[in-house]
Amino acid sequence: MYLHKLKIGDVELDNNIILAPMAGITDKAFRIICKEFGPRFSLY
């Protein structure tokens, strides 16, 4: 319903939900959990 493809430049994502680490708030453990549970696109 609210999900749709998102295109930024040449990159097309399957949906419009984006999770990004926040400086000073998230840590390596948070990024590992996110990676294990399968984000489609990440910058690490």
C-alpha positions as CSV (number, residue, x, y, z in Angstrom):
1,M,0.0,0.0,0.0
2,Y,2.6,2.6,1.1
3,L,5.6,0.7,-0.3
4,H,6.9,1.5,-3.8
5,K,10.2,1.3,-5.6
6,L,12.6,4.1,-5.0
7,K,15.1,5.3,-7.6
8,I,18.1,7.5,-6.6
9,G,20.3,8.2,-9.6
10,D,21.2,4.8,-11.2
11,V,20.3,2.9,-8.0
12,E,16.8,1.4,-7.8
13,L,15.6,0.0,-4.5
14,D,12.8,-2.5,-4.1
15,N,10.9,-0.3,-1.6
16,N,11.0,3.1,0.0
17,I,12.0,2.1,3.5
18,I,15.5,3.2,4.3
19,L,17.4,2.5,7.6
20,A,20.6,4.4,8.1
21,P,23.0,4.4,11.1
22,M,23.0,7.7,13.1
23,A,26.3,9.2,14.2
24,G,26.7,8.9,18.0
25,I,23.5,6.8,18.4
26,T,24.2,3.5,16.6
27,D,27.2,1.3,16.9
28,K,28.9,-1.7,15.2
29,A,26.5,-4.1,16.9
30,F,23.5,-2.3,15.4
31,R,25.1,-2.4,11.9
32,I,25.8,-6.2,12.3
33,I,22.2,-6.9,13.2
34,C,21.0,-4.9,10.2
35,K,23.4,-6.7,7.9
36,E,22.3,-10.2,9.2
37,F,18.6,-9.4,8.8
38,G,19.1,-8.4,5.2
39,P,19.0,-4.8,4.1
40,R,18.9,-4.8,0.3
41,F,21.4,-1.9,-0.1
42,S,24.0,-0.6,2.4
43,L,27.1,1.5,2.3
44,Y,29.5,-0.5,4.4
